[in-house]
Amino acid sequence: MAAPTVHIFNVEPQIFSELFQRLKTFGISVEKMRDWNDLNVVFRNYQNYDCTVINVDLGSFTPLLNADFFTKVVQQKHSPVIALVRDDSLKRIIERESGDQIHILSANILLDKLVNEILNALPILPEHTTDNRFISSAFGKTNEFPVSKLLEYFSQIAFSGRVIVENQFKSGQIFVEKGNVQKVEYMNFPSSQALDVLLSLENASFRVEQRIFTLSDMTQYFAEGNTEHQLALNDVLVDMFYYMHTHFEKFIDTKVIEDVVESVLIRHETGEKNAIYITYNPDWQEKIRIIGNLNQDQASYILTLFEHIFDELSTHTSLNSFAEFMDSLEEIKPYMLTVQDIQKMLEDKRVPVM
């Protein structure tokens, strides 16, 4: 594979120099376009791993428009194009002329954001990752896309690889195998505590590195994939916890509920035993997030945790048992009955206590 290349047009020398220094560590070369004819590389090299960054201002817009550049990207195959545009009226014209074929960013965008956009548009060769078993596939900021949401998505697509999360002071890695968090590395912390640290890092960035698949890996994935069932089971359990949480909020201070939930989750380390991680925040709409592929045993284990939480708070409710509470969930019972694993547990009217 030829080295990926970023072609720069009408960009200030300081930005060019900074991009050159940052991207070369990923094996990406940066070349400056000298005149308008150089823009043909957008269409000529569409099969290569190239990307073009154009600063579109009032001086460069008219020549681009006269050359039908914005309509050509709609009509012809082309490599990715990023336009840096400050003027809102120019943005609207480019959007109208080129649709979604040009990725438009503000001209005063932070350089970190521009670097991330370029890295997301181009492949990173294995020799330029920190480990040749992985290839970098996505970059981002945690304030724009939380890592917890990223891990939920990985569980749905049976992703295998790792996420490197870091800010100015801390750095760690989350290893994922077929959608399940297998190991988390941060200093010498246990995986569950390390995950909490990395999920709560402020002003952090992340890099997704996909494990390089072998033919046998892909064959096994397609043979075993069952993401629709896993997603349904995950959603039902999250909804169940949400209704339990809101039920107790009618009678108990949220801080008391929070202390009980965190105490139960700490006593029962979910990740290292079951390849399932549960993150909790009472300020979230859904209250908890379940990360990992669920089977019946794991769903039963999570229900056990819910039962422990319910029992510790049950003096404040009129319901006699967790099974009775489960049976009272009229809002989601139709969905629960579509999931075979949950239906069996409901019919038993009991959850085993571990």
C-alpha positions in Angstrom: 0.0 0.0 0.0 1.4 3.4 -1.0 1.8 6.0 1.8 -1.3 8.1 2.4 -0.9 11.7 1.3 -2.7 14.9 2.2 -2.7 17.6 -0.5 -2.9 21.2 0.9 -4.2 24.2 -1.1 -4.3 27.8 0.0 -3.4 27.1 3.6 -1.2 29.3 5.7 2.5 28.1 6.0 2.2 27.7 9.8 -0.7 25.3 9.5 1.1 23.4 6.7 4.2 23.0 8.8 2.2 21.9 11.9 0.2 19.3 9.8 3.4 18.0 8.3 5.0 17.4 11.7 1.9 15.8 13.3 0.9 13.5 10.4 4.4 12.2 9.6 4.3 10.1 12.8 1.3 8.2 11.2 3.2 7.7 8.0 1.1 10.3 6.2 2.9 12.7 3.8 1.8 16.3 3.3 2.2 18.1 0.0 1.5 21.7 -0.9 -0.4 22.4 -4.2 1.2 25.1 -6.3 -1.6 26.1 -8.7 -5.2 25.4 -9.6 -4.3 22.6 -12.0 -2.9 20.6 -9.0 -6.5 20.2 -7.9 -7.0 17.5 -10.5 -5.3 15.2 -8.1 -8.7 15.0 -6.3 -10.1 13.1 -9.3 -6.9 11.5 -10.7 -5.9 9.8 -7.5 -9.3 8.7 -6.2 -8.2 5.1 -5.9 -5.2 6.1 -3.9 -5.1 6.8 -0.2 -5.2 10.6 -0.6 -7.1 13.5 1.0 -7.2 17.1 0.0 -7.6 20.1 2.3 -8.6 23.4 0.7 -8.9 26.8 2.5 -11.9 28.4 0.7 -12.0 32.2 1.1 -13.3 35.0 -1.1 -10.1 34.9 -3.2 -10.2 31.1 -3.9 -13.9 30.6 -4.1 -14.5 32.2 -7.5 -11.8 30.2 -9.4 -13.1 27.0 -7.8 -16.7 27.9 -8.9 -15.6 28.9 -12.4 -13.7 25.6 -12.7 -16.9 23.7 -11.8 -15.0 22.0 -8.9 -18.0 21.9 -6.6 -20.2 20.1 -9.3 -17.4 17.8 -10.4 -17.1 16.3 -7.0 -20.8 15.3 -7.3 -20.4 13.9 -10.9 -17.0 12.2 -10.7 -15.2 9.8 -8.4 -12.8 11.5 -6.1 -10.7 11.2 -3.0 -11.9 12.8 0.3 -12.0 16.6 0.3 -12.1 18.8 3.4 -12.9 22.5 2.9 -12.0 25.1 5.5 -14.5 27.9 5.2 -15.0 30.9 7.5 -17.8 32.7 5.7 -21.3 31.3 6.4 -22.6 32.4 3.0 -19.8 30.5 1.2 -20.6 27.4 3.4 -24.2 27.5 2.2 -23.2 27.8 -1.5 -20.7 24.9 -1.2 -23.3 22.7 0.5 -25.8 23.5 -2.2 -23.4 22.8 -5.0 -21.6 19.8 -3.7 -24.1 18.2 -1.3 -22.3 15.8 1.1 -19.3 15.3 -1.2 -17.1 17.9 0.5 -16.6 17.8 4.3 -16.9 21.5 5.4 -15.2 22.7 8.6 -14.8 26.2 10.0 -11.6 27.9 8.9 -10.7 28.7 12.5 -11.1 25.1 13.6 -8.7 23.8 16.2 -5.7 22.1 14.6 -6.4 19.0 16.7 -9.8 18.7 15.2 -8.4 19.0 11.7 -5.8 16.4 12.3 -8.5 14.0 13.6 -10.7 14.6 10.5 -7.7 13.8 8.3 -6.8 10.7 10.2 -10.4 9.5 10.0 -10.4 10.0 6.2 -7.2 8.0 5.7 -6.0 4.5 6.6 -3.0 4.3 8.9 -0.4 1.7 7.8 0.3 -1.0 10.5 3.9 -0.1 10.7 2.9 3.4 12.0 0.7 2.1 14.8 2.3 1.3 18.2 1.7 -2.4 17.6 1.7 -4.2 14.3 -1.2 -6.4 15.3 -3.5 -3.3 15.1 -4.3 -0.7 12.6 -5.6 2.8 13.5 -9.1 3.3 12.2 -10.7 6.3 14.0 -9.8 9.3 16.2 -11.8 11.6 18.3 -12.4 13.7 21.4 -14.2 12.3 24.4 -16.3 15.4 24.9 -17.7 14.9 21.3 -18.1 11.1 21.5 -17.9 9.5 24.9 -15.8 6.3 25.2 -18.7 4.6 26.9 -20.9 5.1 23.8 -18.0 3.9 21.7 -17.8 0.6 23.7 -21.6 0.1 23.4 -21.2 0.4 19.7 -18.4 -2.1 19.7 -20.5 -4.6 21.5 -23.2 -4.3 18.7 -20.7 -4.9 15.9 -18.5 -7.5 17.7 -15.5 -5.2 17.3 -12.0 -6.5 18.1 -9.2 -4.2 18.9 -8.3 -1.5 21.4 -9.0 2.1 22.4 -6.2 4.3 23.6 -7.5 7.1 25.8 -5.3 9.9 26.9 -5.1 13.5 28.0 -2.2 15.7 29.1 -1.7 13.8 32.3 -3.1 10.2 31.9 -3.1 7.5 29.3 -4.6 4.0 29.2 -5.8 1.2 26.9 -9.1 -0.7 26.6 -8.8 -4.0 24.9 -11.9 -5.4 23.2 -12.5 -8.8 21.7 -15.7 -9.5 19.7 -17.5 -6.7 21.4 -16.5 -7.6 25.0 -14.0 -5.6 27.1 -11.3 -8.1 27.9 -8.8 -6.0 29.7 -8.2 -2.4 30.7 -4.7 -1.0 31.4 -4.1 2.1 33.4 -1.1 2.1 35.8 -1.5 -1.0 38.0 -5.2 -0.6 38.6 -7.6 -3.6 38.3 -9.5 -3.5 35.0 -12.8 -2.3 36.5 -11.1 0.6 38.3 -9.0 1.4 35.3 -12.1 1.6 33.1 -13.7 4.0 35.5 -10.7 6.3 35.3 -10.5 6.2 31.5 -14.2 6.8 31.1 -14.1 9.9 33.3 -11.0 11.5 31.8 -11.5 15.2 30.9 -10.2 17.0 27.9 -9.1 13.6 26.5 -8.7 12.2 23.0 -9.1 8.6 21.9 -7.6 6.5 19.1 -9.4 3.3 17.9 -7.1 0.6 16.7 -8.7 -2.4 15.0 -7.1 -5.8 15.4 -6.0 -7.1 12.1 -8.4 -9.9 11.2 -7.3 -13.2 9.7 -9.6 -15.2 7.4 -10.5 -17.5 10.2 -11.5 -14.5 12.4 -13.9 -13.3 9.8 -15.3 -16.7 9.1 -16.1 -17.2 12.8 -17.6 -13.8 13.1 -20.1 -14.3 10.3 -20.9 -17.8 11.6 -21.6 -16.6 15.2 -22.9 -13.1 14.8 -26.1 -12.4 16.6 -26.0 -8.7 17.3 -29.8 -8.1 17.0 -30.6 -10.4 19.9 -27.8 -9.0 22.0 -29.0 -5.5 21.5 -32.5 -6.3 22.4 -31.4 -8.0 25.6 -29.2 -5.1 26.6 -31.9 -2.6 26.0 -34.5 -4.5 28.1 -32.1 -4.7 31.0 -31.2 -1.0 30.8 -34.9 -0.1 30.7 -35.6 -2.4 33.6 -33.0 -0.6 35.7 -34.2 2.8 34.6 -37.8 2.0 35.9 -36.4 0.6 39.1 -34.3 3.7 39.7 -37.2 6.1 38.9 -39.5 4.0 41.1 -37.2 4.5 44.1 -36.7 8.2 43.3 -40.3 8.7 44.4 -39.5 7.7 47.9 -35.7 8.1 48.5 -33.1 10.8 48.0 -31.1 10.2 44.8 -27.8 10.2 46.8 -29.0 7.2 48.9 -29.8 5.3 45.7 -26.5 6.2 44.2 -24.6 5.0 47.3 -26.4 1.6 47.2 -26.0 1.1 43.5 -22.2 1.9 43.6 -21.8 -0.3 46.7 -23.4 -3.3 44.9 -21.4 -2.8 41.7 -18.1 -2.5 43.7 -18.9 -5.7 45.6 -19.7 -7.6 42.5 -16.9 -6.9 40.0 -18.7 -7.6 36.7 -15.9 -7.1 34.1 -13.3 -9.6 35.1 -15.7 -12.4 35.9 -18.2 -12.0 33.0 -16.6 -9.8 30.3 -19.5 -7.4 31.1 -18.9 -3.9 32.4 -21.7 -1.8 33.9 -21.2 2.0 34.2 -23.6 4.0 36.3 -24.4 7.7 36.5 -27.7 9.0 38.0 -27.5 12.1 35.8 -27.7 10.0 32.6 -31.2 9.5 31.1 -30.7 5.8 31.0 -28.9 5.7 34.4 -26.7 2.7 33.5 -24.9 1.4 30.4 -24.1 -2.2 29.9 -20.9 -2.8 27.8 -20.4 -6.3 26.3 -22.2 -9.1 24.5 -24.9 -10.7 26.7 -25.9 -14.3 26.9 -28.5 -15.8 29.2 -26.0 -16.5 32.1 -24.7 -12.9 31.9 -28.2 -11.5 31.8 -29.2 -13.6 34.8 -26.1 -12.3 36.6 -27.0 -8.7 35.9 -30.6 -9.4 37.2 -28.9 -10.7 40.4 -27.2 -7.4 40.8 -30.5 -5.6 40.2 -32.1 -7.8 42.9 -29.4 -6.9 45.4 -30.0 -3.2 44.8 -33.7 -3.7 45.1 -33.4 -5.6 48.3 -31.2 -2.9 49.9 -33.7 -0.2 49.0 -36.9 -2.3 49.4 -37.9 -0.9 52.8 -39.0 2.2 51.0 -41.4 0.5 48.6 -44.7 -1.3 48.8 -43.5 -4.1 46.5 -42.7 -7.3 48.3 -40.0 -8.6 46.1 -37.8 -8.0 43.0 -39.8 -10.6 41.1 -43.0 -8.7 41.9 -41.4 -5.5 40.7 -40.3 -7.2 37.4 -43.9 -8.3 36.9 -45.2 -4.8 37.4 -43.3 -3.3 34.5 -46.2 -2.9 32.2 -44.4 -0.3 30.1 -41.8 -2.7 28.8 -43.4 -6.1 29.4 -44.3 -6.4 25.7 -40.7 -6.0 24.8 -39.6 -8.3 27.6 -41.8 -11.0 26.3 -40.1 -10.8 22.9 -36.8 -11.7 24.4 -36.6 -15.4 25.1 -34.1 -15.2 27.9 -36.0 -12.6 29.9 -39.3 -14.4 29.3 -38.0 -17.5 30.9 -36.8 -15.6 33.9 -40.2 -13.9 34.2 -42.0 -17.2 34.1 -39.8 -18.5 36.9 -40.8 -15.4 38.9 -37.5 -15.6 40.7 -33.9 -14.6 40.2 -31.2 -16.8 41.7 -29.1 -15.1 44.4 -25.4 -15.6 44.0 
